[in-house]
Amino acid sequence: MSDMTSTADAPRSPGRPRSVRADEAIIEATLDLLAEGSTIEALSIEAIASRAGVGKATIYRRWPGKDALLLDALRRLKGILPQPAGHSVRDDLVLIVGAVGHNIDPRAAKIMPCLVPEVNRSPDHFQLYQNIIEPRRQLMREVLRRGIRTGELRADLDVEVTMALLAGPMLIQRMLRWHPELDDLILPAKVVDAVLEGIRAR
């Protein structure tokens, strides 16, 4: 995508410092419009600028285009990456799996499920989604590879399939409420323990 680079990655030109207040207003306006039902296709820089109370030029000084802005907004919605302690593969996996599909911002419940059809229809939006979740996948990947190195996990472990086994149940439960009687608080540990039964070194 031509404008996928987020503002965090873009080089800064010298001049007046950016207004943090304007940055926040633009991100919040983007998330509000998505939560109110705007699709990614329909969402426009004009609508975001109007909701944020800024000019379009203010947005384009910060982001090269709509997709780069969306990337930063959806990263904000997902929250910061969990920080594994590195002492126990099980504990680190429970922490990471517990963050799958979990968002403190209530707008996420309205926004994230609506992105699924758009991700499936558009290669650009699929790439946007991949850019959002890849850092989280990489975190899980590193924990699993560490477990292989330390001998806690099987040497022949398929790391990518294992990540799908760990993340899948949490996504389906939190996005679709697949089984309303499952306890969301203990589900991450139950999922991790069930998967570990098959991947521990013997």
C-alpha positions as CSV (number, residue, x, y, z in Angstrom):
1,M,0.0,0.0,0.0
2,S,1.4,3.4,-0.9
3,D,0.4,5.1,2.3
4,M,0.7,2.3,4.9
5,T,3.7,3.9,6.8
6,S,2.4,5.1,10.1
7,T,3.3,8.5,11.5
8,A,5.5,6.7,14.1
9,D,7.7,5.5,11.2
10,A,7.7,8.6,9.0
11,P,10.7,11.0,9.2
12,R,10.0,14.3,10.8
13,S,10.8,17.6,9.0
14,P,12.1,20.5,11.1
15,G,9.7,23.2,12.2
16,R,7.0,23.6,14.8
17,P,6.5,20.6,17.1
18,R,3.4,18.6,16.4
19,S,0.3,19.3,18.5
20,V,-0.3,16.2,20.7
21,R,-3.9,17.5,21.2
22,A,-4.5,17.5,17.4
23,D,-3.0,14.0,17.1
24,E,-5.4,12.7,19.8
25,A,-8.4,14.5,18.3
26,I,-7.7,13.0,14.9
27,I,-7.2,9.4,16.2
28,E,-10.3,9.7,18.4
29,A,-12.4,11.0,15.5
30,T,-11.3,8.1,13.3
31,L,-12.3,5.6,16.0
32,D,-15.6,7.3,16.7
33,L,-16.6,7.3,13.1
34,L,-15.7,3.6,12.7
35,A,-17.6,2.7,15.9
36,E,-20.7,4.6,14.6
37,G,-20.8,2.4,11.5
38,S,-18.6,4.0,8.9
39,T,-16.8,1.4,6.7
40,I,-13.2,1.8,5.9
41,E,-14.1,2.5,2.3
42,A,-16.6,5.2,3.2
43,L,-14.4,6.8,5.8
44,S,-12.9,10.0,4.4
45,I,-10.2,12.4,5.5
46,E,-12.8,15.1,5.2
47,A,-15.1,13.4,7.7
48,I,-12.3,12.8,10.1
49,A,-11.1,16.4,9.9
50,S,-14.6,17.7,10.5
51,R,-15.1,15.5,13.5
52,A,-11.7,16.3,14.9
53,G,-12.1,20.1,14.3
54,V,-9.0,20.3,12.2
55,G,-8.2,21.0,8.6
56,K,-7.4,18.3,6.1
57,A,-3.9,19.7,5.8
58,T,-3.3,19.1,9.5
59,I,-4.0,15.4,9.0
60,Y,-1.8,15.1,5.9
61,R,1.1,16.7,7.7
62,R,0.9,13.8,10.1
63,W,-0.1,10.9,7.9
64,P,0.6,10.3,4.2
65,G,-2.9,9.0,3.7
66,K,-6.0,7.4,5.2
67,D,-4.5,3.9,5.5
68,A,-1.5,5.1,7.6
69,L,-3.9,7.0,9.8
70,L,-6.1,3.8,10.2
71,L,-3.1,1.8,11.1
72,D,-2.2,4.1,14.0
73,A,-5.9,4.4,15.1
74,L,-6.4,0.6,15.2
75,R,-3.1,0.1,16.9
76,R,-4.3,2.5,19.6
77,L,-7.6,0.5,19.8
78,K,-5.7,-2.7,20.3
79,G,-3.6,-1.2,23.1
80,I,0.0,-1.8,24.1
81,L,1.6,-5.2,23.6
82,P,1.7,-7.4,26.6
83,Q,5.2,-7.6,28.3
84,P,6.1,-11.3,29.1
85,A,8.4,-11.7,32.1
86,G,10.5,-14.4,30.3
87,H,10.6,-16.8,33.3
88,S,8.0,-19.3,32.3
89,V,6.8,-20.3,28.8
90,R,3.4,-21.2,30.2
91,D,3.0,-17.9,32.1
92,D,4.1,-15.9,29.1
93,L,1.7,-17.7,26.8
94,V,-1.2,-17.2,29.2
95,L,-0.4,-13.4,29.3
96,I,-0.2,-13.2,25.5
97,V,-3.3,-15.4,24.8
98,G,-5.2,-13.4,27.4
99,A,-4.7,-10.3,25.3
100,V,-6.1,-11.9,22.1
101,G,-9.3,-10.2,21.3
102,H,-9.3,-8.3,24.5
103,N,-9.6,-4.5,24.2
104,I,-10.2,-2.0,27.1
105,D,-11.7,0.5,24.7
106,P,-15.5,-0.3,24.4
107,R,-15.5,0.9,20.7
108,A,-13.4,-2.2,19.8
109,A,-16.5,-4.4,20.2
110,K,-18.2,-2.4,17.5
111,I,-15.2,-1.9,15.2
112,M,-13.2,-5.1,15.1
113,P,-16.0,-7.5,14.0
114,C,-17.0,-5.1,11.2
115,L,-13.5,-5.1,9.8
116,V,-13.6,-8.8,9.0
117,P,-15.7,-8.6,5.8
118,E,-13.6,-5.6,4.6
119,V,-10.4,-7.5,5.3
120,N,-11.7,-10.4,3.2
121,R,-12.8,-8.2,0.3
122,S,-9.7,-6.0,-0.1
123,P,-6.1,-7.0,-0.4
124,D,-5.1,-3.5,0.9
125,H,-7.3,-3.9,4.0
126,F,-6.0,-7.4,4.5
127,Q,-2.5,-6.0,4.6
128,L,-3.6,-3.3,7.0
129,Y,-4.9,-6.1,9.3
130,Q,-1.7,-8.0,9.0
131,N,0.4,-4.9,9.9
132,I,-1.7,-4.5,13.1
133,I,-1.5,-8.1,14.3
134,E,2.0,-9.2,13.2
135,P,3.8,-7.6,16.2
136,R,1.5,-9.7,18.5
137,R,2.1,-12.8,16.5
138,Q,5.9,-12.2,16.6
139,L,5.7,-11.9,20.4
140,M,4.0,-15.3,20.7
141,R,6.4,-16.7,18.1
142,E,9.4,-15.6,20.2
143,V,8.0,-17.2,23.4
144,L,7.5,-20.5,21.6
145,R,10.9,-20.5,20.0
146,R,12.4,-19.7,23.4
147,G,10.6,-22.8,24.8
148,I,12.1,-24.9,22.0
149,R,15.6,-23.6,22.8
150,T,15.3,-24.3,26.5
151,G,14.0,-27.8,25.9
152,E,10.5,-27.0,27.4
153,L,8.8,-27.6,24.1
154,R,9.2,-30.2,21.4
155,A,12.0,-29.6,19.0
156,D,9.8,-30.5,16.0
157,L,7.1,-28.0,17.1
158,D,5.3,-26.2,14.2
159,V,5.3,-22.7,15.7
160,E,2.9,-21.2,13.2
161,V,0.2,-23.9,13.7
162,T,0.7,-23.7,17.4
163,M,0.0,-19.9,17.3
164,A,-3.2,-20.6,15.5
165,L,-4.2,-23.2,18.1
166,L,-3.6,-20.7,20.9
167,A,-5.2,-17.6,19.3
168,G,-8.2,-19.2,17.6
169,P,-10.3,-20.1,20.6
170,M,-9.9,-16.7,22.1
171,L,-10.8,-14.9,18.9
172,I,-14.0,-16.9,18.4
173,Q,-15.1,-16.6,22.0
174,R,-14.4,-12.9,22.3
175,M,-15.6,-11.7,18.9
176,L,-18.6,-14.1,18.5
177,R,-19.4,-15.1,22.2
178,W,-19.4,-18.6,20.8
179,H,-20.1,-20.2,24.2
180,P,-21.6,-17.7,26.7
181,E,-21.0,-20.0,29.7
182,L,-17.2,-20.0,29.3
183,D,-15.4,-17.9,31.9
184,D,-13.4,-15.3,30.0
185,L,-11.0,-14.8,33.0
186,I,-9.8,-18.4,33.1
187,L,-10.1,-19.3,29.5
188,P,-6.6,-18.2,28.5
189,A,-5.0,-20.5,31.0
190,K,-7.3,-23.4,30.0
191,V,-6.4,-22.9,26.3
192,V,-2.7,-22.7,27.0
193,D,-2.7,-25.8,29.3
194,A,-4.7,-27.8,26.7
195,V,-2.3,-26.9,23.9
196,L,0.8,-27.4,26.1
197,E,-0.3,-31.0,26.6
198,G,0.5,-31.7,23.0
199,I,3.6,-29.6,22.5
200,R,5.7,-30.1,25.7
201,A,8.9,-31.9,25.3
202,R,8.7,-35.5,26.5
